[in-house]
Amino acid sequence: MKHLKLKQLLFFIAISFAISSCNSTRTALFDQYSYEKTIKLKVETDQLISKATTPYSANQEEIEKLFLNLEKLVEYEKNKPNNEITFEMLKMLNDKDKNLLAGFFKHWETKGVASKSFLQESKKQILEAFDLLLQYEIKKDKQSKEALLDLINLNTPTYGQR
């Protein structure tokens, strides 16, 4: 009888440990909708950035449409459980004070046109950010999570730098 109680206790401890460890590493599951919308945003972004040597005003309608679609995805991702990393990355892309998507378009709008060298370097960084986001959505593994977190942390000012 004593042996049976010990087995039950060990079983209970093992189950408790398994449940608690699962809860501490929760990540939202793969979401086909998020993946497709992120790909669409990446492709549209690539096309629009390529036009940055032309006047911003000539592309304003397309740019506004791109940001409306980005805002829709931000809202969608915001309400998914265990999705903080994807949500933070999308917010960063949408932040005009960051050196990614919205920051690029803010620069383009301010300057009227962007230089070819600025366009090329910005495009590389922005599309890489989208690639990291897409890889994270597909894999949901430690490596893709860390790569995305590194990018988020690089673009997040520390206390006192705001």
N, C-alpha and C positions, 0 to 999 in steps of 0.2 A: 504494500500500500504506500509506504514511504517512497519507494522507487517511482511509482506512478505519479505521485504529487511532484516529485522533483522533475520528471519529464514534462509534466504540464507547465510547471513554472518556467523551465528553460524554453519551452515552445512559446509561451506567452512573451517572454523577454525577447526572443528572436523576432517574433511578429511585430512587437512594439518597435524594435530597432528598425526593422525594414520599413514600417510605415513612417516613422519619424524621419528616416533618411530620405525617403521619397518626397516628403513634404518640403524638406529643406532645399532640394535641387529642382523644384518644379520649374518647368519652362512650357510655354504654350506649345501645343502640338502643331505640326505642319498644317498650313492653311492654304489651300489651292487659290482661293480668292486673293489673299494677300500677295501670294507669289505672282499671280498673273498681273495684278494691278501694279506691283513694283516693277515688273519687266516693262509694262507699258509706260510707266513714268520714266524709266531709264532710257528707253528708245526715244521718247518725245524730248527728253532733256538733251540727249545727244544731238538730235536734229536741230533743236533751238540754239544750243551753244555754238553749233557750226555757223549759225547766221549772225553771230555777235559782231562780225566786221561790217555789218549793215546797221542802219539806224535802229535803235531800240523801238522807237515809235512805230516803225513799219512792222514790227513783230509783236506789239503789245497785246493784241487780242489772243494770239497763241500762247503767250506767256501767262496771261491771266487765266486761261483755260488750264494750263499745266498746274498752276498753283491752286486752282479750285479742286482739281483731281487729287493733288497732294493733301489738301486740307480734308477732303473726304476720307482718304486713307488714314490720316492721323486720327480722325474721329472714330473710325472703325477699330483701329488698333488700340486706342485708348481704353475701350470697354472690354477688351479680351482679358480674361484672367491670366496671370503669370506671364505677362507680355511687356514688362517694363523696359527691357533692352531695345526691342524693336520700336516701341513707342518713343523712347528717348532719341533714337537715331533719326526717326522721321521728324521729330520736333526740331532736331538740329539742322536737318536739311531745309526745313521751312523757316529757319531763323536768319533774318537779314544781317544780324550782327556776327554771324559765324562765317568762316571762309569756305563754305560749301555752296550748295545750290542757290538759296535765296540771297546769300552774300554776293555771289557772282552776278546775279541779275540786278541787284542793287547797284553794283559797280557799273554794269553795262548801262543802266538807266541814267546814272549820274554822268558818265562820260559821253553818252550818246552812241558811241561805238567802242568796241574793245580791240586792243592790239592783238595781232595774231599770236604773239608769244604768250600773252596773258591768257588768251583763249585756250591755247594748247595745254598749258600747265594746269589751268583750272579744270578743263575738261577731263584730263587724266585723273585728277584728285576726286572729282565729283563722281565719275563713272566707277572708280575704284570703291568709293563709299557705297554705291548701289550694289556692286558685286559682293562686297562684304555682307550687306544686308540680305541679298539673295542667297548666299551660301549659308548664312545663319538660318534662314527660313527653311532651306532644304535639309540641312544636316542636324541642326539643334545639338551639336556636339561641343565639347569643351574648347577645342581649337577655334572653331568659328565664333563661338561666344567671346573668347578672349580677344580675338582680332577685332571684333566689333566694339568691345568695351575699351580696347586701347584707343581706337579712333575717337570714341565718345570722350574719353578722358583727355586726349590731346586737344580737343576742341572745347573743353569746359574749363573756364578760368577758375583758379583756386581762390580761396578766400582772400580778399584784399586786392585782387587783380581786376575787379569789375570796373 
